Amino acid sequence: MILRIASPKEFWAGLIYLLFGSCVILLARDYEMGTATRMGPAYFPTILGWLLVGIGLLALGRGVKVKGPAIEPVALRPLIITIGSTLLFAATVRGLGLTIALPVYTLLTAWASPRFRLVSTLILAAVLTLFCCLIFVKGLSIPLPLIGPWILSFVGETGS
């Protein structure tokens, strides 16, 4: 019997869910499970892992039985820009500060979209930066500099 994939998108999505769920279950084995009333550190990840495995099996079954669309080619430009800008943000947020690194990150990731519009992206970057500064730095006291030491040392050198 030859297995025919009727819906490649559904089939491969199911395989990914199955893989992630299985990995979570395997990683959680090293921790104490506990009970439903007294949960251990492995309880929640294991339950979520089994849910992912179940969703994966359902998707795999649908991928074989139900006709669906083919997988479209991967858009490399947005993928590379998004991953690159995320790595750039991670590398510069402590040095530049949140008020510089986050708007740059927002502009770069928005630029990956074919519907990029500069004015709306600048507004989004400003609102997102203000929101993150208020919530994460002021509200939750996460130790991220608003203006990083790279900027402060540059301003200090040019201002002298």
C-alpha positions in Angstrom: 0.0 0.0 0.0 1.4 3.4 -1.0 0.8 6.3 1.3 -0.5 9.3 -0.7 -0.4 12.7 0.8 -3.5 14.6 -0.1 -2.7 17.8 1.8 1.1 18.4 2.1 0.6 21.5 4.3 -1.6 19.6 6.8 0.7 16.5 6.7 4.0 18.5 7.3 2.3 20.7 10.0 1.2 17.5 11.7 4.7 16.0 11.5 6.1 19.2 13.1 3.5 19.1 15.9 4.3 15.4 16.5 8.1 16.1 16.6 7.8 19.1 19.0 5.3 17.2 21.3 7.6 14.2 21.4 10.6 16.3 22.2 8.8 18.0 25.0 7.7 14.7 26.5 11.2 13.3 26.3 12.8 16.4 27.9 10.2 16.4 30.7 11.0 12.8 31.7 13.9 13.9 33.8 11.7 16.0 36.1 9.3 14.9 38.8 5.7 14.5 37.5 3.7 15.0 40.6 -0.2 14.7 40.6 -3.0 16.8 39.3 -3.5 18.3 42.8 0.3 18.7 43.5 1.9 19.3 40.1 5.6 18.7 39.7 7.8 20.5 37.2 7.2 17.9 34.5 3.4 17.9 34.8 2.4 20.9 32.6 5.1 20.3 29.8 4.1 16.7 29.6 0.4 17.4 29.3 1.2 20.1 26.6 3.5 17.6 24.9 0.8 15.0 24.7 -1.7 17.6 23.4 0.8 18.5 20.6 1.2 14.8 19.8 -2.6 14.4 19.6 -2.9 17.5 17.3 0.0 16.2 15.2 -1.7 12.8 14.7 -5.0 14.4 13.8 -3.2 16.7 11.3 -1.2 13.8 9.8 -4.5 11.8 9.4 -6.1 14.8 7.7 -3.0 15.3 5.5 -3.5 11.8 4.1 -7.3 11.8 3.9 -8.4 15.3 3.0 -7.3 17.0 -0.2 -5.7 20.4 0.5 -3.3 23.0 -1.0 0.3 22.3 -1.8 3.2 23.9 0.1 4.2 27.2 -1.3 7.9 28.0 -1.8 9.7 29.5 1.2 10.1 33.3 1.1 13.7 33.6 1.9 14.0 37.4 2.1 11.5 37.9 4.9 12.8 34.9 6.7 16.4 36.2 6.6 15.4 39.8 7.5 13.3 38.6 10.5 15.9 36.2 11.9 18.7 38.7 11.3 16.9 41.6 12.9 16.0 39.5 15.9 19.7 38.5 16.3 20.7 42.2 15.9 18.1 43.2 18.6 19.4 40.6 21.0 23.0 41.7 20.4 22.4 45.4 20.8 19.6 45.9 23.3 21.9 46.1 26.3 24.4 48.3 24.5 22.1 50.7 22.7 19.2 50.6 25.1 15.6 49.7 24.6 14.6 53.1 23.2 17.1 52.7 20.2 17.2 48.9 19.7 13.4 48.3 19.7 12.5 50.9 17.0 15.3 49.6 14.8 14.0 46.1 15.3 10.5 47.1 14.5 11.6 49.0 11.3 13.7 46.1 10.1 11.1 43.4 10.7 8.3 45.5 9.1 10.6 46.0 6.1 10.5 42.3 5.5 6.8 42.6 4.5 5.8 43.5 1.0 3.2 45.8 2.5 5.8 47.9 4.3 4.8 51.6 4.8 7.3 53.9 6.4 4.9 56.3 8.2 2.7 53.6 9.7 5.8 51.6 10.7 7.4 54.7 12.5 4.1 55.2 14.4 4.1 51.5 15.3 7.7 51.7 16.4 7.1 54.7 18.6 4.0 53.3 20.3 5.6 49.8 20.8 8.7 51.4 22.3 6.7 53.5 24.7 4.5 50.5 25.6 7.5 48.2 26.2 9.4 50.9 28.2 6.4 51.5 30.5 5.4 47.8 30.9 8.7 46.0 31.0 11.2 48.5 32.4 9.0 50.6 34.7 6.1 48.3 35.5 7.9 44.9 35.8 11.3 46.4 36.7 13.2 44.3 34.1 16.8 45.5 34.1 17.1 46.8 30.6 18.6 50.2 30.0 16.4 52.7 28.3 19.5 54.4 26.9 22.5 52.1 26.7 26.1 52.6 27.6 27.2 52.7 23.9 25.0 55.8 23.4 26.0 57.4 26.7 29.7 56.9 26.1 29.4 58.3 22.6 27.4 61.4 23.8 29.9 61.8 26.6 32.9 61.8 24.2 31.4 64.3 21.7 30.0 66.6 24.4 33.3 67.1 26.1 
